[in-house]
Amino acid sequence: MALIVDDIVLAPIKFPVWVSRKLAESAEQEKTDDSRIYEDLLELQMRYELGEIADEEFEKQETRLMEKLEEIRKYKEED
């Protein structure tokens, strides 16, 4: 019985902590998810091959995406 009362009394404190942990986990997962960048690279390559973007724009975007991949790789190595 005491555990139920403790849970009810502490709920206003526990819930924000739980939400904060979930948000931190979600941010961490998003920060280390490189699959979206690979998808962007494939899309960029297709747009380039179809002539939708010029050489200069392709190189600019490709460089930006590759830098993001490098940042993720370094971040994962630090963990």
N, C-alpha and C positions, 0 to 999 in steps of 0.2 A: 504494500500500500504506500509506503514511504517513497518508493521509486516513482510511482505514478505522480504523486504530489510534487516531487522534485522536478520531474519532467515538465509538468504544467507550469511551475513557478519559473523554471529556467528557460522555457521555450523562447521568450522574447530576446534572450541573450544568445541562445544556441542557433536560432535561425539565421540571423545576420552573419554569424561566423561560418555556418554551413554554406550560405550563398557566396560569401567571399572566397571560400575554398574552391567552390565549383567554378567561379569566374576566373580564378587564378589558373586552375587546371585547363580551362578552355583557352585562355590566352596562351598558355604554354604550348598546347597542342597546335594552335594556329601559327605560333611563332616558329615551330619546328616542322611544319607540314610542307614538304617540298613538292608534293604531287600537283598542286595548283600551278606552280611555276613551270613544271614540265608541260602541263596542258597549255599554258600560255605560250611556251616556246614552240610547241607543235602548231598552234593556231597562227603564230607569227610566221613560221616557215611556210605554211600553206598560203597565207595572204601574200607573202613575198613571191612565191612561185606562180601565183595567179596574177601577179602584176598589180595587186591592189595597193602596195606600198613601194616606195622607191628604195634604192640601195642605202642611202643615208639614214632614212627612217628605220629601216630594218636593223642596221648596225647599231643605231642608238638604242632601240628597244631591246635588242639581243644582249647588248652590254649591260643594260640595267637589270635584266632578268638573270644573267649569269652572276652579277654581283650579289643579287639576293640569294642565289643558290650557295655562293661562297660564304655568305654571312651565316646561313643556316648550318652549313657544314662545320664552320668554326664554332658555332654555338653548341652544336651537338658534341663536339670533341671536348669542350670545356666541362660538360656534365660528367 
